[in-house]
């Protein structure tokens, strides 16, 4: 059976196609009697409006692309949920994508989303795509940055940004271990090509320097993955002078740290104290973990990013400058 057309619906309801369009799009006044006739015709003919035709007519697809490094990470899941809760109320659907911390994959995803004519893109960048992002913006693609900054360069305008105070939070996290008397600390950092990796390392170094312990810091450059945290622990345990505490600067790496410490037969925190940039739910399985963590607010960040992208799509911002929303975090201890 062929699909019903808007002309057939109009004929069945004895109205014009323009009236059918007004009823289905809730645009303009239509009498209750006419609305009822149109809806009856739609039901009788099982009419399905064309999303493609509607997007061409309205110059909107009502689709938003969200590109994050790892959609399975609870942190980015929280951000994505916040964005969706805000945008869905305005009729937008989400396309969620993982770049896997791969700049080349991020490039492909950004091009694909732009080709699909998404109304906006929310991006937690893996780095290295400044030129492409500048071109997309020049072509009218609204972009909101989440969690990670872009290095401002020639041709790349300042964009709306929702991020954390990474440096200060990492400083407080490291200071908590130092205040507990630890002097030999192993730090598991992420890639410094992205702003979160650079800024969090800056915070750790600042805390160690204030205590005159820069030379007591062991550094492992990870990749924001569980495996990266596991590898870091194996490296630290091979040191002649082993650390008594580990500060891990990403929740996924922190999970890897905890898993490898348990596999090694070490007790937390008696044998090794752990501090994490972000909460790790599995730590609840440990007895008296004494676990320090940065209490993040990914859902709230997602909500703010959603508000900013709607502002861009609806062009309510006028000539206002791009917004930078920085979230401050507390360091808490799970006893």
C-alpha positions as CSV (number, residue, x, y, z in Angstrom):
1,X,0.0,0.0,0.0
2,X,1.4,3.4,-1.0
3,X,1.8,6.1,1.6
4,X,-0.9,8.7,1.9
5,X,0.1,12.3,0.8
6,X,-0.8,15.6,2.3
7,X,-3.0,16.3,-0.7
8,X,-5.0,13.1,0.0
9,X,-5.5,14.2,3.6
10,X,-6.6,17.7,2.5
11,X,-9.1,16.1,0.0
12,X,-10.4,13.8,2.7
13,X,-10.9,16.6,5.2
14,X,-12.2,19.0,2.5
15,X,-9.6,21.6,3.3
16,X,-6.4,23.0,1.6
17,X,-3.0,21.5,2.1
18,X,-1.9,24.7,3.8
19,X,-4.6,24.1,6.4
20,X,-3.4,20.6,7.0
21,X,0.1,21.9,7.4
22,X,-1.1,24.5,10.0
23,X,-2.9,21.9,12.0
24,X,-0.1,19.4,12.0
25,X,2.5,22.1,12.8
26,X,0.3,24.0,15.3
27,X,1.0,27.2,13.4
28,X,-1.8,29.7,12.9
29,X,-5.4,29.6,13.9
30,X,-7.6,26.8,12.8
31,X,-11.2,26.2,14.1
32,X,-11.8,23.2,16.3
33,X,-14.2,21.7,13.7
34,X,-11.5,21.9,11.0
35,X,-8.9,20.5,13.3
36,X,-11.1,17.5,14.1
37,X,-11.7,16.8,10.4
38,X,-8.0,17.0,9.6
39,X,-7.1,14.6,12.5
40,X,-9.8,12.2,11.5
41,X,-8.4,12.2,7.9
42,X,-4.9,11.7,9.2
43,X,-6.1,8.7,11.3
44,X,-8.2,7.2,8.5
45,X,-5.4,7.4,5.9
46,X,-2.6,6.6,8.4
47,X,-0.8,9.7,7.1
48,X,2.9,10.0,8.2
49,X,4.4,13.5,7.7
50,X,7.7,13.5,5.9
51,X,10.5,14.6,8.3
52,X,12.7,15.5,5.4
53,X,10.1,17.7,3.8
54,X,9.3,19.4,7.0
55,X,13.0,20.1,7.8
56,X,13.5,21.6,4.3
57,X,10.5,23.8,4.7
58,X,11.3,25.0,8.2
59,X,15.1,25.0,7.6
60,X,15.4,22.8,10.7
61,X,16.0,19.1,11.2
62,X,15.2,19.2,15.0
63,X,18.3,17.1,15.5
64,X,21.3,17.9,17.7
65,X,24.6,16.1,17.5
66,X,26.5,15.4,20.7
67,X,30.2,14.3,20.3
68,X,32.0,13.1,23.4
69,X,35.2,11.0,23.9
70,X,33.3,8.1,25.5
71,X,29.5,7.9,25.7
72,X,29.8,4.9,28.1
73,X,31.6,7.0,30.7
74,X,29.1,7.8,33.5
75,X,30.4,11.4,33.4
76,X,29.6,11.9,29.8
77,X,26.3,10.0,30.2
78,X,25.3,12.5,32.8
79,X,26.2,15.4,30.5
80,X,24.2,13.9,27.6
81,X,21.2,13.3,29.8
82,X,21.2,16.9,30.9
83,X,21.4,18.1,27.3
84,X,18.6,15.8,26.2
85,X,16.3,16.8,29.0
86,X,16.5,20.5,28.0
87,X,16.4,20.0,24.2
88,X,13.7,17.4,24.1
89,X,11.2,19.8,25.7
90,X,11.6,21.9,22.5
91,X,11.1,19.0,20.2
92,X,14.7,18.2,19.4
93,X,16.2,14.7,19.1
94,X,19.8,13.7,20.0
95,X,22.4,11.9,17.9
96,X,25.1,10.7,20.4
97,X,28.6,9.9,19.1
98,X,31.8,8.7,20.7
99,X,35.1,9.9,19.3
100,X,37.2,7.4,21.4
101,X,39.8,10.2,22.1
102,X,40.6,9.9,18.3
103,X,41.0,13.2,16.5
104,X,40.6,11.6,13.1
105,X,37.3,9.9,14.2
106,X,36.1,13.2,15.7
107,X,36.8,14.8,12.3
108,X,34.6,12.2,10.5
109,X,31.8,12.6,13.0
110,X,31.8,16.4,12.8
111,X,31.6,16.3,9.0
112,X,28.9,13.6,9.1
113,X,26.7,15.6,11.5
114,X,27.1,18.8,9.4
115,X,26.2,16.8,6.3
116,X,23.1,15.6,8.1
117,X,22.2,19.2,8.7
118,X,21.9,18.9,12.5
119,X,20.7,22.2,14.1
120,X,23.6,22.3,16.6
121,X,26.6,20.3,17.8
122,X,27.7,19.9,21.4
123,X,31.4,18.9,21.4
124,X,33.8,17.6,24.0
125,X,36.8,17.7,21.7
126,X,39.7,15.3,21.5
127,X,41.9,18.0,20.0
128,X,43.4,18.6,16.7
129,X,40.4,19.8,14.7
130,X,40.5,23.5,15.2
131,X,40.6,24.2,11.4
132,X,37.6,22.0,10.7
133,X,35.6,23.5,13.5
134,X,36.4,27.0,12.2
135,X,35.1,26.0,8.7
136,X,31.9,24.5,10.1
137,X,31.2,27.7,12.1
138,X,31.9,29.8,8.9
139,X,29.3,27.6,7.2
140,X,26.7,28.5,9.9
141,X,27.0,25.4,12.1
142,X,26.2,26.3,15.7
143,X,28.7,24.6,18.1
144,X,28.8,24.6,21.9
145,X,31.8,23.2,23.7
146,X,31.4,21.0,26.7
147,X,34.1,19.9,29.3
148,X,37.0,20.8,27.1
149,X,38.3,24.1,25.6
150,X,39.7,24.8,22.2
151,X,42.9,26.7,21.8
152,X,42.0,30.0,20.3
153,X,43.8,30.6,17.0
154,X,43.6,32.7,14.0
155,X,40.3,31.9,12.2
156,X,38.7,30.2,15.2
157,X,36.2,32.4,17.1
158,X,35.4,32.1,20.7
159,X,32.5,29.7,21.4
160,X,30.0,29.0,24.1
161,X,31.7,26.8,26.7
162,X,30.6,24.8,29.7
163,X,33.5,23.3,31.7
164,X,34.9,22.7,35.1
165,X,37.5,24.5,37.1
166,X,40.0,21.7,36.4
167,X,43.2,23.2,37.8
168,X,41.8,24.3,41.1
169,X,39.9,21.0,41.6
170,X,43.0,19.0,40.9
171,X,45.0,21.2,43.3
172,X,42.5,20.6,46.1
173,X,42.5,16.9,45.4
174,X,46.3,16.6,45.6
175,X,46.4,18.8,48.7
176,X,44.0,16.5,50.5
177,X,46.6,13.7,50.2
178,X,49.5,16.0,51.1
179,X,47.6,17.2,54.2
180,X,47.2,13.5,55.2
181,X,51.0,13.2,55.3
182,X,51.7,11.6,52.0
183,X,54.9,12.9,50.3
184,X,55.5,10.4,47.6
185,X,52.6,10.6,45.2
186,X,51.9,9.0,41.9
187,X,49.8,11.0,39.4
188,X,47.8,9.4,36.6
189,X,47.2,12.1,34.0
190,X,45.3,12.2,30.7
191,X,46.6,13.4,27.4
192,X,47.9,17.0,27.5
193,X,46.7,17.7,24.0
194,X,43.3,18.4,25.6
195,X,42.6,21.2,28.1
196,X,41.4,18.8,30.8
197,X,44.7,16.9,30.8
198,X,46.8,20.1,30.8
199,X,44.8,22.0,33.5
200,X,44.5,19.1,35.9
201,X,48.2,18.4,35.7
202,X,48.8,22.1,36.5
203,X,46.8,21.8,39.6
204,X,48.7,18.7,40.8
205,X,52.1,20.4,40.2
206,X,51.0,23.5,42.0
207,X,50.1,21.6,45.1
208,X,53.3,19.6,45.1
209,X,55.4,22.8,44.5
210,X,53.7,24.6,47.5
211,X,54.8,21.7,49.7
212,X,58.3,21.6,48.2
213,X,57.8,18.1,46.9
214,X,58.0,18.5,43.1
215,X,60.8,15.8,43.0
216,X,58.6,13.3,44.9
217,X,55.9,13.2,42.2
218,X,55.7,10.2,39.9
219,X,53.8,10.9,36.7
220,X,52.1,8.5,34.3
221,X,50.6,9.9,31.1
222,X,47.4,7.9,30.5
223,X,44.6,8.1,28.1
224,X,41.5,8.6,30.2
225,X,40.8,4.9,30.0
226,X,40.4,2.0,32.6
227,X,43.4,0.3,31.0
228,X,45.5,3.5,31.4
229,X,44.8,3.4,35.2
230,X,45.8,-0.2,35.4
231,X,49.1,0.4,33.5
232,X,49.9,3.3,35.8
233,X,49.6,1.2,38.9
234,X,51.9,-1.5,37.4
235,X,54.5,1.2,36.7
236,X,54.3,2.8,40.1
237,X,54.7,-0.6,41.9
238,X,57.9,-1.2,40.0
239,X,59.5,1.9,41.4
240,X,62.2,1.4,44.0
241,X,60.7,4.2,46.0
242,X,57.0,3.4,45.6
243,X,54.3,6.1,46.2
244,X,52.0,5.8,49.2
245,X,49.2,7.6,47.4
246,X,47.9,7.9,43.9
247,X,45.9,10.8,42.4
248,X,44.0,9.8,39.3
249,X,42.7,12.7,37.1
250,X,39.8,11.0,35.5
251,X,37.1,8.6,36.8
252,X,37.7,5.9,34.2
253,X,41.4,5.8,35.0
254,X,40.5,5.8,38.7
255,X,38.5,2.6,38.2
256,X,41.5,1.1,36.5
257,X,43.7,2.2,39.5
258,X,41.4,0.6,42.0
259,X,41.1,-2.7,40.0
260,X,44.8,-3.1,39.7
261,X,45.5,-2.3,43.3
262,X,43.0,-4.9,44.4
263,X,44.5,-7.5,42.0
264,X,47.9,-6.7,43.5
265,X,46.7,-7.6,46.9
266,X,47.0,-4.1,48.3
267,X,44.6,-2.6,50.8
268,X,43.1,0.9,50.3
269,X,44.0,3.2,51.9
270,X,46.4,1.4,54.3
271,X,48.7,0.2,51.6
272,X,47.9,2.8,49.0
273,X,45.6,5.9,49.3
274,X,43.7,6.9,46.2
275,X,42.2,10.2,45.2
276,X,40.1,10.6,42.0
277,X,39.0,13.4,39.8
278,X,35.4,12.2,39.7
279,X,33.4,9.7,41.7
280,X,33.8,5.9,41.1
281,X,30.7,4.0,42.2
282,X,32.6,0.7,42.7
283,X,34.6,2.2,45.5
284,X,31.5,1.5,47.7
285,X,32.5,-2.2,47.6
286,X,35.7,-1.4,49.6
287,X,35.8,-1.4,53.4
288,X,36.8,2.0,54.8
289,X,38.3,3.2,51.6
290,X,39.2,6.7,52.8
291,X,38.7,7.7,49.2
292,X,39.0,11.3,48.1
293,X,37.2,12.4,45.0
294,X,36.2,15.6,43.1
295,X,32.4,15.8,43.3
296,X,31.5,16.7,39.7
297,X,28.1,17.9,38.3
298,X,27.8,16.5,34.8
299,X,24.0,16.6,34.6
300,X,24.0,20.3,35.6
301,X,26.7,21.0,33.0
302,X,24.6,19.3,30.4
303,X,21.5,21.3,31.3
304,X,23.6,24.5,30.9
305,X,24.9,23.4,27.5
306,X,21.4,22.6,26.4
307,X,20.3,26.1,27.3
308,X,23.1,27.6,25.3
309,X,22.6,25.5,22.2
310,X,18.9,26.4,22.2
311,X,19.9,30.0,22.5
312,X,22.1,29.6,19.4
313,X,19.5,27.7,17.4
314,X,16.8,30.2,18.2
315,X,19.1,33.1,17.6
316,X,18.0,34.8,20.8
317,X,21.5,35.9,21.6
318,X,21.6,38.7,19.1
319,X,25.0,40.4,19.3
320,X,25.8,39.0,22.8
321,X,29.2,37.6,23.4
322,X,29.6,33.8,23.8
323,X,29.0,32.5,27.3
324,X,31.7,30.7,29.4
325,X,30.2,28.8,32.3
326,X,32.8,27.3,34.6
327,X,31.6,24.9,37.3
328,X,33.4,24.8,40.6
329,X,33.7,21.4,42.4
330,X,34.3,20.3,46.0
331,X,36.7,17.6,47.1
332,X,34.9,15.0,49.3
333,X,36.0,11.9,51.2
334,X,34.2,8.6,51.2
335,X,34.8,7.0,54.6
